[in-house]
Amino acid sequence: MDMSVANSSAASVSVAERVIVPLDVSSERAAIDLIEQLPQVTFWKVGLELFVSSGSAILTALKARQKRVFLDLKFHDIPNTVAGACGAAARHGVDLITLHATNGKEALQAAQKAAEAGAAAVGHPTPKLLAITLLTSLTARSLAFELKIPLELPEYVLHMALLAQENGLAGAVCSPQEVEQLRQTCGDDFLLVCPGVRPTWADTNDQRRTVTPAAALKAGANYLVIGRPITAADDPAAAFERICEELATVV
């Protein structure tokens, strides 16, 4: 099945807007330098390292530049704490927020309500909450022998995605190897964001379940998170353009 356009809204999003670039740097200054080096990038990911070092200042800086923000802090705590974190994040005007599906039903529901309330309190659109199904650094062996989860990896990922969908979340983060199954089961309106995407000309690094950007989009991904193939390239702007050109052949 060709899932190159996952839903009706995806058709109106340009190829460049579907590539999310991580700000995997250790300071706000380094992040701003990278943002200015890649003005054509419209969607940036803020993860743990940068957020811990810079706090919410980086979110303010991105929004001042009219950038979209994927706040990837993977919240995992008791329901009240997760809800409080999502509500606070929503007040910063971020677009996507991650939390682990393993928080459970109560926390997922509370997080969604808090995000809606937090955004409404300051007049921002409600951010999309995305459930982490399984980190892309983990393998089927990790799941079975380290985490002692007695499910096959695809079955476990699907269960986590359905848990998120049933409790009001907008979508999930998953490996591109699982995206086609999730698209078919969860439907066109469920947002799927894929890290672990690597062009054939880039190193896989510590990602274990990877496919190419073009294959991930064809399988049904809405957005791709692509970091080191762009940010660690000799010419990051040229690398970003090369990826966009490759993606343009499948959308």
BAFI-3210 file (N, C-alpha, C; in Angstrom, 3 decimals, decimal comma, padded with zeros to 6 digits):
// residues 251
n [1|2|3|4|5|6|7|8|9|10|11|12|13|14|15|16|17|18|19|20|21|22|23|24|25|26|27|28|29|30|31|32|33|34|35|36|37|38|39|40|41|42|43|44|45|46|47|48|49|50|51|52|53|54|55|56|57|58|59|60|61|62|63|64|65|66|67|68|69|70|71|72|73|74|75|76|77|78|79|80|81|82|83|84|85|86|87|88|89|90|91|92|93|94|95|96|97|98|99|100|101|102|103|104|105|106|107|108|109|110|111|112|113|114|115|116|117|118|119|120|121|122|123|124|125|126|127|128|129|130|131|132|133|134|135|136|137|138|139|140|141|142|143|144|145|146|147|148|149|150|151|152|153|154|155|156|157|158|159|160|161|162|163|164|165|166|167|168|169|170|171|172|173|174|175|176|177|178|179|180|181|182|183|184|185|186|187|188|189|190|191|192|193|194|195|196|197|198|199|200|201|202|203|204|205|206|207|208|209|210|211|212|213|214|215|216|217|218|219|220|221|222|223|224|225|226|227|228|229|230|231|232|233|234|235|236|237|238|239|240|241|242|243|244|245|246|247|248|249|250|251]
n.u [000,838|000,565|001,437|002,094|000,992|-000,242|-002,592|-005,326|-004,562|-001,802|-001,152|-001,086|001,173|004,461|007,384|009,751|008,702|008,010|010,204|011,808|014,265|016,632|017,733|020,282|022,309|024,452|023,974|022,208|023,309|024,744|022,590|021,136|023,013|022,975|020,329|020,367|022,154|020,708|018,325|016,250|015,009|012,035|010,944|011,838|013,402|013,474|015,303|016,229|018,920|019,460|017,269|017,629|019,970|019,373|016,780|013,436|014,041|015,010|012,755|011,262|012,974|012,863|010,129|009,985|011,207|009,360|009,264|008,326|007,875|009,014|008,741|010,572|010,650|009,849|008,040|007,602|006,050|004,155|000,552|-000,356|001,982|002,896|000,731|000,915|003,372|002,841|000,829|002,255|004,152|002,489|001,746|003,866|003,554|004,390|004,435|004,383|004,437|006,100|005,380|005,683|003,956|003,761|003,153|000,525|-003,117|-004,567|-002,719|-002,234|-004,727|-005,048|-002,885|-003,573|-005,871|-004,730|-002,914|-004,642|-005,970|-003,807|-002,843|-005,113|-005,312|-003,460|-004,043|-003,022|-002,864|-003,863|-001,266|-000,078|-000,146|002,156|002,640|005,332|006,198|008,124|011,506|013,735|016,277|016,116|015,803|014,186|015,350|016,213|013,740|012,696|014,704|015,945|013,917|011,954|009,462|006,807|006,013|005,964|007,990|006,647|003,965|003,914|004,545|002,322|000,293|000,951|000,570|-002,172|-003,181|-002,527|-004,066|-006,686|-007,003|-007,116|-004,861|-003,018|-001,246|001,660|005,097|007,231|009,283|010,294|010,065|007,828|005,773|003,975|002,218|001,033|-000,209|-002,128|-003,714|-004,388|-005,444|-006,020|-006,005|-004,368|-001,453|001,826|005,141|008,446|011,526|014,892|015,474|017,391|019,281|020,574|023,183|024,191|025,535|024,228|024,605|023,597|021,057|018,832|016,628|016,135|015,143|015,130|014,496|012,640|011,378|010,128|008,223|006,640|005,593|003,806|004,395|003,946|005,739|009,305|012,117|015,225|018,490|021,675|022,578|022,108|022,891|025,506|026,821|029,253|028,340|025,619|023,275|023,244|022,968|020,427|018,872|019,390|018,133|015,468|015,051|015,192|012,934|010,924|010,395|008,619|006,281]
n.v [-001,194|002,186|004,768|007,457|009,970|010,623|011,658|013,925|016,504|016,388|016,652|019,331|020,249|021,244|019,519|020,310|021,228|018,913|017,772|017,510|019,024|018,198|020,116|019,300|020,256|021,804|024,299|027,439|029,403|027,900|026,617|028,752|029,577|027,370|027,435|029,837|029,159|027,452|028,648|027,812|025,717|024,968|023,623|022,645|020,490|020,340|018,885|016,955|017,617|020,259|021,642|021,356|022,793|025,360|026,027|027,394|029,495|028,915|028,061|030,376|031,866|030,423|030,660|033,410|033,621|032,637|029,840|026,371|024,149|021,203|019,808|017,660|016,059|013,779|013,096|011,371|010,241|010,426|010,840|013,527|015,069|014,746|015,885|018,538|019,291|019,137|021,045|023,357|023,401|023,780|026,415|027,774|027,797|025,688|023,168|020,347|017,790|015,358|012,364|009,433|006,519|004,565|005,853|005,413|005,108|007,014|009,131|009,883|010,865|012,976|014,577|015,408|016,979|018,969|020,147|021,285|023,151|024,728|025,884|027,295|029,193|031,130|031,823|030,263|027,795|024,413|022,205|019,258|016,162|013,560|010,137|008,244|005,236|003,088|003,451|004,222|003,244|000,814|-002,732|-005,778|-007,784|-006,307|-005,609|-008,095|-009,368|-007,457|-005,664|-007,444|-007,855|-009,644|-009,612|-009,520|-007,167|-005,460|-005,867|-004,862|-002,125|-001,360|-001,761|000,234|002,547|002,400|002,598|005,246|006,566|005,814|007,239|009,896|011,200|012,894|011,573|009,495|008,640|006,732|004,022|004,089|001,581|000,492|002,104|001,755|-000,301|000,938|003,122|001,860|000,635|002,606|004,656|007,492|009,977|009,954|011,157|010,529|010,431|010,058|009,217|007,926|007,872|007,614|008,755|006,918|007,622|008,320|007,759|005,329|005,608|005,577|004,643|001,934|000,799|001,610|003,361|004,693|008,235|008,634|006,122|006,034|008,115|007,120|004,930|006,062|008,049|011,205|013,203|013,521|012,982|014,164|014,267|014,132|013,468|015,889|018,030|017,343|017,335|018,352|020,502|021,665|022,953|022,169|019,411|019,270|020,241|018,252|016,030|016,940|017,092|014,395|013,470|014,784|013,266|011,353|012,390]
n.w [000,000|-000,903|001,054|000,810|001,223|004,171|005,309|004,648|005,401|005,293|002,645|002,130|003,308|002,898|001,602|002,934|005,347|006,579|007,606|010,586|012,445|014,857|017,625|018,828|020,748|023,243|024,359|024,498|022,829|020,926|019,775|018,618|016,749|015,021|014,125|012,717|010,761|009,255|007,849|006,234|007,467|009,076|011,213|014,348|016,746|020,234|022,684|025,624|026,469|025,502|026,590|029,335|029,668|028,713|029,412|029,180|027,540|025,004|023,690|023,543|021,898|019,495|018,811|018,483|016,075|014,376|014,153|014,104|016,877|018,269|021,190|022,778|025,345|026,529|028,734|031,778|034,446|037,528|037,158|037,915|037,860|035,211|033,853|034,792|033,681|030,910|030,669|031,341|029,281|027,087|027,384|026,361|023,686|022,064|019,466|019,249|021,706|023,622|025,456|027,446|026,447|028,326|030,661|031,230|031,240|032,909|033,255|030,586|029,762|031,591|030,885|028,289|028,780|030,387|028,633|026,785|028,422|029,310|026,915|026,075|028,070|027,443|024,909|022,809|020,153|020,823|021,627|019,891|021,407|021,656|021,909|023,155|021,825|021,689|022,350|019,677|019,877|021,033|020,670|019,469|020,976|023,216|024,267|025,013|026,644|028,308|029,195|029,762|028,545|027,359|024,595|021,028|019,237|017,213|017,964|020,558|020,139|018,603|020,489|022,376|020,826|020,248|022,833|023,382|021,405|022,111|024,408|023,797|022,704|020,107|018,466|017,781|018,450|016,555|015,320|011,894|010,802|011,909|011,113|008,943|009,715|011,953|010,743|009,124|011,071|013,001|011,516|009,257|010,547|012,706|014,058|013,016|013,906|012,988|014,213|013,842|011,166|008,302|005,594|002,745|002,412|004,868|008,215|010,543|013,258|016,682|016,299|015,838|014,486|011,565|008,525|005,157|004,537|002,387|002,227|004,721|004,546|002,442|003,713|005,462|007,353|008,994|009,805|009,794|011,816|011,522|012,211|012,728|010,034|008,802|010,600|011,323|008,969|006,500|005,060|006,219|005,186|002,497|002,836|004,014|001,872|000,008|001,157|001,111|-001,637|-002,317|-000,956|-002,294|-004,477|-003,740|-002,738]
ca.u [000,000|001,328|000,923|002,963|000,300|-000,908|-003,936|-005,645|-003,816|-000,400|-000,955|-000,871|002,419|005,576|008,388|010,649|007,997|007,821|011,485|012,081|015,705|016,900|018,755|021,014|023,498|024,484|023,760|021,315|024,094|025,000|021,315|020,846|023,944|022,500|019,088|020,728|022,872|019,712|017,082|015,192|014,345|010,908|010,479|012,991|013,156|014,224|015,353|016,609|020,200|019,335|016,295|018,232|020,997|018,880|015,429|012,417|014,523|015,156|011,410|010,943|013,796|012,329|008,840|010,241|011,628|008,237|009,560|007,526|008,689|008,735|009,346|010,741|011,188|009,440|007,587|007,265|005,938|002,784|-000,369|-000,405|003,219|002,892|-000,251|001,475|004,427|002,220|000,151|003,269|004,728|001,500|001,723|004,980|003,206|005,033|003,514|004,326|004,988|006,152|005,309|005,698|002,678|003,785|002,572|-000,761|-004,363|-004,904|-001,775|-002,447|-005,934|-004,784|-001,957|-004,311|-006,715|-003,864|-002,379|-005,726|-006,200|-002,638|-002,816|-006,251|-005,088|-002,623|-004,483|-002,283|-003,490|-003,477|-000,219|-000,363|000,592|002,610|003,096|006,502|005,817|009,335|012,662|014,298|017,559|015,835|015,537|013,336|016,106|016,132|012,383|012,493|015,682|016,242|012,686|011,125|008,105|006,578|005,313|006,815|008,169|005,561|002,738|004,048|004,445|000,921|-000,476|001,221|-000,058|-003,618|-003,437|-002,498|-005,213|-007,915|-007,067|-007,235|-003,653|-003,073|-000,399|002,711|006,437|007,541|010,279|009,698|009,794|006,485|004,813|002,918|001,230|000,290|-001,080|-003,259|-004,563|-004,846|-006,181|-005,347|-005,969|-003,422|-000,177|002,963|006,423|009,461|012,987|015,509|015,441|018,741|019,526|021,523|024,550|024,537|025,740|023,071|024,954|023,053|019,715|018,867|015,531|016,142|014,892|015,421|013,403|011,616|010,616|009,286|007,065|005,785|004,921|002,719|004,816|003,622|006,947|010,542|013,135|016,512|019,460|023,091|022,858|022,056|023,644|026,923|027,369|030,188|027,494|024,276|022,233|023,235|022,436|018,983|018,292|019,489|017,065|014,190|014,960|014,879|011,557|010,010|010,098|007,618|005,063]
ca.v [000,000|003,426|005,710|008,629|011,070|009,896|012,160|015,044|017,696|016,234|017,062|020,769|020,540|021,072|018,528|020,894|021,352|017,589|017,371|018,152|018,933|018,319|021,022|018,468|021,001|021,928|025,655|028,275|030,075|026,935|026,383|029,913|029,523|026,352|027,953|030,867|028,488|026,720|029,435|027,131|024,760|025,601|022,809|022,251|019,680|020,665|017,708|017,075|018,292|021,695|022,230|021,417|023,833|026,700|026,281|027,787|030,592|028,473|028,015|031,772|032,265|029,783|031,249|034,764|033,475|031,994|028,436|025,367|023,556|019,857|019,706|016,222|015,801|012,414|013,119|010,063|010,447|010,210|011,644|014,941|015,707|014,763|016,889|019,858|019,564|019,374|022,332|024,404|023,416|024,342|027,878|028,327|027,813|024,635|022,506|018,924|017,438|013,910|011,702|007,981|005,815|003,757|006,601|004,805|005,759|008,196|010,214|010,339|011,684|014,203|015,388|016,029|018,044|020,048|020,842|022,116|024,270|025,597|026,648|028,214|030,266|032,185|032,070|029,489|026,532|023,269|021,389|017,842|015,277|012,352|009,085|007,435|003,816|002,396|004,192|003,584|002,612|-000,507|-003,779|-006,866|-008,455|-005,436|-005,705|-009,413|-009,791|-006,386|-005,131|-008,591|-007,672|-010,873|-009,339|-009,194|-005,722|-004,765|-005,961|-003,942|-000,762|-001,136|-001,633|001,550|003,555|002,330|003,145|006,705|007,009|005,595|008,188|011,253|011,822|013,153|010,700|008,726|008,578|005,322|003,724|003,970|000,184|000,156|003,149|001,300|-001,028|001,892|003,900|001,026|000,313|003,804|005,530|008,623|011,182|009,765|011,749|009,636|011,106|009,009|009,348|006,721|007,969|007,890|008,577|005,840|008,158|008,762|006,729|005,081|005,979|004,695|004,196|000,531|000,433|002,743|003,243|005,958|009,209|008,383|004,927|006,372|008,873|006,218|004,027|006,760|009,025|012,615|013,993|012,780|013,643|013,848|015,103|014,159|013,581|017,308|018,927|016,965|017,351|019,435|021,607|021,304|023,450|021,308|018,114|019,437|020,357|016,936|015,201|017,440|016,702|012,963|013,298|015,347|012,231|010,394|013,082]
ca.w [000,000|-000,960|002,055|000,708|001,874|005,243|005,508|003,769|005,800|004,918|001,264|002,072|003,996|001,982|001,989|003,923|006,623|007,149|008,190|011,871|012,713|016,298|018,155|019,783|021,156|024,699|024,855|023,698|021,803|019,863|019,099|017,775|015,620|014,084|013,530|011,744|009,682|008,466|007,859|005,493|008,354|009,764|012,340|015,146|017,943|021,448|023,530|027,025|026,712|025,290|027,500|030,668|029,700|028,371|029,906|028,206|026,700|023,623|023,105|023,224|020,756|018,296|018,466|017,998|014,683|013,687|013,918|014,800|017,940|018,757|022,517|022,937|026,684|026,885|030,122|032,348|035,884|037,984|036,343|038,257|037,414|033,743|033,445|035,063|032,700|029,604|030,734|031,306|027,936|026,158|027,518|025,588|022,279|021,290|018,543|019,569|023,021|023,800|026,760|027,251|026,536|029,550|031,777|031,516|030,835|033,708|032,958|029,211|029,745|032,345|030,094|027,187|029,337|030,866|027,458|026,245|029,342|029,305|025,669|026,056|029,045|026,851|023,542|021,818|019,741|021,643|020,999|019,681|022,303|020,984|022,816|022,816|021,840|022,126|021,863|018,485|020,214|021,582|019,693|019,960|022,041|024,399|024,801|025,623|027,652|029,262|029,780|030,143|028,030|026,590|023,339|019,900|019,163|016,501|018,752|021,686|019,616|018,239|021,729|022,950|019,974|020,449|024,161|023,239|020,604|022,869|025,514|023,317|022,177|018,665|017,671|018,440|017,879|016,329|014,301|010,557|010,500|012,395|010,774|008,033|010,512|012,779|009,863|008,713|012,218|013,717|010,613|008,620|011,367|013,811|013,658|013,230|013,792|012,957|014,297|013,301|009,710|007,831|004,161|002,461|002,428|006,229|009,233|011,400|014,638|017,719|015,953|015,459|013,596|010,653|007,087|004,502|004,624|001,365|002,605|005,876|004,070|001,673|004,658|006,142|008,361|008,771|009,992|009,985|012,626|010,897|012,898|012,368|008,593|008,451|011,489|011,373|007,606|006,205|004,617|006,682|004,284|001,318|003,254|004,165|000,537|-000,635|001,712|000,597|-003,047|-002,341|-000,496|-003,292|-005,486|-003,243|-002,259]
c.u [000,872|000,711|001,713|002,328|-000,608|-002,315|-004,129|-004,858|-002,365|-000,138|-000,646|000,421|003,573|006,550|009,282|010,008|007,805|009,118|011,725|013,554|015,955|017,986|019,525|022,371|023,368|024,254|022,811|022,082|024,370|023,723|020,977|021,759|023,458|021,223|019,404|021,479|021,904|018,376|015,934|014,461|013,248|010,496|011,706|012,560|014,067|014,152|015,908|017,879|020,059|018,382|016,867|019,250|020,437|017,523|014,493|012,867|014,636|013,792|010,977|011,703|013,270|011,014|008,998|010,670|010,569|008,536|008,542|008,446|008,142|009,479|009,399|011,418|010,722|009,008|007,159|007,254|004,504|001,852|-000,359|000,823|003,278|001,911|000,286|002,536|003,840|001,481|001,120|003,883|003,769|001,460|002,873|004,702|003,897|003,982|003,314|005,002|004,994|006,022|005,222|004,300|002,604|003,437|001,223|-001,942|-004,640|-004,003|-001,970|-003,664|-005,708|-003,864|-002,681|-005,177|-005,873|-003,275|-003,430|-005,949|-005,032|-002,574|-003,929|-006,018|-004,277|-002,952|-003,690|-003,117|-003,017|-002,372|-000,697|000,489|000,896|003,119|004,354|006,079|006,978|010,517|013,326|015,682|017,370|015,456|014,587|014,042|016,070|014,777|012,207|013,416|016,018|014,980|011,699|009,666|007,813|005,716|006,341|006,862|007,043|004,245|002,768|003,880|003,006|000,060|-000,288|000,556|-001,579|-004,015|-003,473|-003,724|-006,516|-008,086|-006,858|-005,996|-003,720|-002,264|000,659|004,034|006,777|008,678|009,598|009,434|008,403|005,392|003,691|001,823|000,391|-000,651|-002,312|-004,230|-005,170|-005,559|-005,414|-005,173|-004,982|-002,043|000,969|004,265|007,522|010,878|013,594|015,466|016,839|018,807|020,565|022,963|024,999|024,743|024,480|023,327|024,285|021,603|019,800|017,783|015,323|015,673|015,216|014,247|012,288|010,752|009,683|008,055|006,111|005,002|003,818|003,107|004,340|004,864|008,130|011,496|014,486|017,552|020,840|023,387|022,823|023,048|025,129|027,573|028,354|029,447|026,052|023,160|022,116|022,661|020,918|018,310|018,325|018,382|015,704|013,991|014,603|013,421|010,554|009,621|008,988|006,354|004,421]
c.v [001,242|004,438|007,006|009,888|010,457|010,378|013,399|016,284|017,615|016,737|018,545|021,195|020,275|020,025|019,078|020,988|020,004|017,025|018,194|017,929|019,125|019,346|020,284|019,104|021,306|023,334|026,405|028,959|029,144|026,649|027,530|029,931|028,524|026,807|028,973|030,282|027,787|027,473|028,748|026,085|025,481|024,881|022,269|021,434|020,136|019,453|018,003|017,890|019,804|022,329|022,348|022,553|025,239|027,036|026,719|028,916|030,167|028,381|029,415|032,237|031,666|030,419|032,681|034,756|032,765|030,545|027,559|024,608|022,187|019,727|018,236|015,909|014,462|012,313|011,729|010,188|010,122|011,166|013,137|015,690|015,807|015,821|018,298|020,244|019,880|020,703|023,486|024,521|024,062|025,857|028,552|028,318|026,762|023,876|021,026|018,694|015,919|013,505|010,208|007,402|004,993|004,554|006,007|005,711|007,052|009,378|010,755|011,253|013,017|015,136|016,106|017,185|019,238|020,835|021,757|023,346|025,253|026,471|027,691|029,416|031,419|032,424|031,366|028,298|025,395|022,471|019,954|017,027|013,973|011,352|008,428|005,974|002,970|003,157|003,453|002,988|001,194|-001,480|-004,811|-007,624|-007,634|-005,599|-007,012|-009,674|-008,732|-005,897|-006,219|-008,404|-008,820|-010,663|-009,163|-007,680|-005,018|-004,769|-004,978|-002,493|-000,434|-000,956|-000,251|002,664|003,568|002,855|004,668|007,212|006,897|006,594|009,634|011,921|011,910|012,175|010,005|008,929|007,102|005,188|003,671|002,541|-000,248|001,076|002,652|000,553|-000,064|002,728|003,105|000,783|001,556|004,812|006,755|009,831|011,100|010,209|010,794|010,366|010,062|009,544|008,092|006,689|008,369|007,729|007,486|006,313|008,604|007,570|006,553|005,504|005,034|004,304|002,758|000,161|001,580|002,352|004,599|006,924|008,937|007,181|005,216|007,160|007,979|005,280|004,714|007,741|010,431|013,482|013,065|013,610|013,210|014,811|015,094|014,136|015,022|018,100|018,604|016,952|018,496|020,693|021,278|021,761|022,571|019,936|018,177|019,488|019,015|016,008|015,637|017,058|015,209|012,717|013,790|014,316|011,280|011,059|013,871]
c.w [000,000|-000,025|002,012|001,246|002,924|005,495|004,666|004,121|005,374|003,507|001,153|002,759|003,039|002,507|003,089|005,296|007,300|007,735|009,452|012,192|014,210|016,605|019,242|020,093|022,642|025,235|023,936|022,565|020,632|019,075|018,156|016,551|014,565|013,375|012,440|010,543|008,729|008,456|007,135|006,322|009,136|011,040|013,076|016,366|019,077|022,374|024,916|027,236|026,591|026,288|028,913|030,750|029,493|028,960|028,793|027,293|025,243|022,943|022,690|021,986|019,458|017,862|017,967|016,538|013,845|013,298|014,640|015,754|018,345|020,086|022,910|024,270|027,248|028,352|030,579|033,864|036,297|037,242|036,649|037,741|035,895|033,233|033,653|034,054|031,327|029,576|030,653|029,918|026,942|026,224|026,775|024,083|021,433|020,484|018,842|020,914|023,138|025,267|026,510|027,374|027,815|030,799|032,184|031,226|031,581|033,374|031,549|029,123|030,456|031,569|028,967|027,686|029,782|029,704|026,853|027,109|029,324|028,069|025,640|026,973|028,465|025,380|022,460|021,349|020,651|020,942|020,823|020,653|021,574|022,012|022,283|022,923|022,360|021,535|020,698|018,717|020,737|020,472|020,289|021,084|023,325|025,075|025,578|026,808|028,688|029,962|030,194|029,742|027,070|025,344|022,245|019,740|018,398|017,273|019,922|021,228|019,247|019,476|022,359|022,144|020,170|021,830|024,103|022,498|021,386|024,008|025,079|022,779|020,650|017,845|018,492|017,719|017,731|015,337|012,943|010,144|010,965|011,856|009,862|008,788|011,346|011,920|009,477|009,858|012,861|012,825|010,172|009,522|012,529|013,336|013,993|012,911|013,929|013,116|013,684|011,790|009,239|006,313|003,936|002,561|003,818|007,148|010,057|012,836|015,628|017,463|015,452|014,437|012,605|009,259|006,476|004,666|003,621|001,732|003,773|005,454|003,292|002,579|005,445|007,214|007,978|008,820|010,234|010,827|012,090|011,458|012,302|010,870|008,094|009,289|011,566|009,991|007,444|005,771|005,005|005,735|003,045|001,652|003,413|002,798|-000,191|-000,141|001,168|-000,863|-003,166|-001,946|-001,531|-004,347|-005,031|-002,731|-003,379]
res [m|d|m|s|v|a|n|s|s|a|a|s|v|s|v|a|e|r|v|i|v|p|l|d|v|s|s|e|r|a|a|i|d|l|i|e|q|l|p|q|v|t|f|w|k|v|g|l|e|l|f|v|s|s|g|s|a|i|l|t|a|l|k|a|r|q|k|r|v|f|l|d|l|k|f|h|d|i|p|n|t|v|a|g|a|c|g|a|a|a|r|h|g|v|d|l|i|t|l|h|a|t|n|g|k|e|a|l|q|a|a|q|k|a|a|e|a|g|a|a|a|v|g|h|p|t|p|k|l|l|a|i|t|l|l|t|s|l|t|a|r|s|l|a|f|e|l|k|i|p|l|e|l|p|e|y|v|l|h|m|a|l|l|a|q|e|n|g|l|a|g|a|v|c|s|p|q|e|v|e|q|l|r|q|t|c|g|d|d|f|l|l|v|c|p|g|v|r|p|t|w|a|d|t|n|d|q|r|r|t|v|t|p|a|a|a|l|k|a|g|a|n|y|l|v|i|g|r|p|i|t|a|a|d|d|p|a|a|a|f|e|r|i|c|e|e|l|a|t|v|v]
***
